[in-house]
């Protein structure tokens, strides 16, 4: 089970670090996209946008530090629930909202984003519940590699979906 925690920590850390960095890099674009996803007063957009970027970065850091790993998984779980609620609300309204999850993409949020967040939520909860013991080095390296590989697939999910859509 300690291998599961290492893989989940790597996955969550890489996904949230990439998400935070991409939003930070194009912060104005991200902030402009927030009201399309979650309607809110204009004076709340900047604080909410800053809070999202900071919370994602915090989750990425907390989850890899053994002493704060469980707190990181819990923060990541809360963020994923909030993101799922925002996506669900946007879908229910029937108005397309751009997914700025990993950069300046204009892909509208959809059911696959809900599915992605549900899977990530399950893995964050599994990571939080797994024992916090450090695994042997060889096994830990394999778990970290597996978590990193899955993270890359998660980050590239929209691009992969475009490739499959064009080939069919």
N, C-alpha and C positions, 0 to 999 in steps of 0.2 A: 504493500500500500504506500510505502514511502516513495516508490517510483512514480506512482500516480500523482502524488503531491508535487514532486519535482517537475513532471511533465505539465501538470496544470499550471504551476507557478510560471513556468517558461511561456506557456501559451498565453496566459492572461497578461503577463508582463510585456511580451512583445506586441500583442494586439493593442493594449491600452497605450503603450509608449508610442507606437506608430500612429494611432488615432490622435493622441494628444499633440504630437509633433506636427502632424499634417494640419491640424486645426490652428496651431500656433503659427505655422508658416504662412497661412492665408487666413489670419484671424478675422479680418474685415469680411471676407467672403463667408466664413463660417457664421459670423454674427448676423450677417444679412439673411442667412438661410434659416436661422432659429425660429423667427416668427412664422415662417411658412410651415414649419413642422409643428410648432406649439404656439398658437396665438397668445400674445401677451402684450401688456402695455409697453410702449416704446422705451420708457425709462427702465424697464426690467431686462431688456435684451442684453446690454453690456454686462451687468452683474451675473446673469445666468450663463452667458457665454464664457466669462472668465471662470466661473465656478465649475463648469463642465470640463474645461481644459485642465484646470488645476486638480480636480478630482480624478480625472483619468491619469494624469501624471503621478498623483499620489498613490493610486492603486497599483500602478506599474512598479513603483519603488517599494511600497510596503510588502507586496506579495513575494518579493525575492529575498527579503531580509528574514531569516528564520524567526527572530523574536516578534516580528510584526506580520508574519505571513497570514495568519488567520484574519487579522484586521484587514489586510489587503484583499483577501478573498471576499470578505463581507462587503467591503466598499465596492468592489467590482460587481458583486451580486446586486447591490442596491442600484448602481448605475445601469446595469443591464435591465433591471426591472423598469427603471424610469425611461430608458430608451425604448423598451418594448411598449410601454404605455403611450409614449409620444408617437411611435410609429402606428400603433393600433388606432389612436385617435385620428391621425392624419388619413389613414385608410378608410375609417368609418365616415369621415367628412367627404370622402370621394374627390378631394382636391390633391393633385400631385404635389409632393414636397420633395425637394432634392435630398439625396443621401450624401451628406458631407462627412461621412464616417471616417474616410481615409483620404481626405484631400478635396480637390476641387471638382469632384465628379458631379455630373448633373443627372445621374440615374435616379429616377424617382423611387422612393421607398416602396417596398412591396412585401408580400408574404414571405419571400425568401429572407428578408432582413429580420422578420420576426422569428423565423426558424433558426437563423444564425444566432440570434440573441438567446433563444431558448437553449440551444446546445451549449453556448458559452456559459449561460447561467448554470446549467447542470454540471458543467466541468468546474466552475468556480465553487459551487457547493461541495462537489466531490473533493476538491482540493482542500477546502476548509475542514472537512470531516476526516480527511486522511491523516495518519500520524505524522508528526512533524520531525521524525527522526531523519538524520542525514543518511542516505543510502550509500552503499559502497561506490567507489569512484567510477568503476566501469559501468555499473548499472545506472548511476546518476547521469553519466555522459550520454548514454543511450536514451534515457528519459528526457533529458534536455533537448537532444536532437529531435526526438519525436514531437515534443511540444513546439519546438521552433518550426518544424516542417508544417505542422497543422496550422500554426499561426500565419505562416506565409500564404497558405491556401485560404484562410479566413480573410486576410487582408486583400487578396486578389480575387475574392469571390465575384464581384461585379464584372471584372475583366474576363474571368473564366466563363461566366454566364453569357457574355457577349459572343465569345468564340463559339460556344455551343449553339447559340441562337442563329449565328450566321451559317453554321455547317448543316443545319437541319432544313 
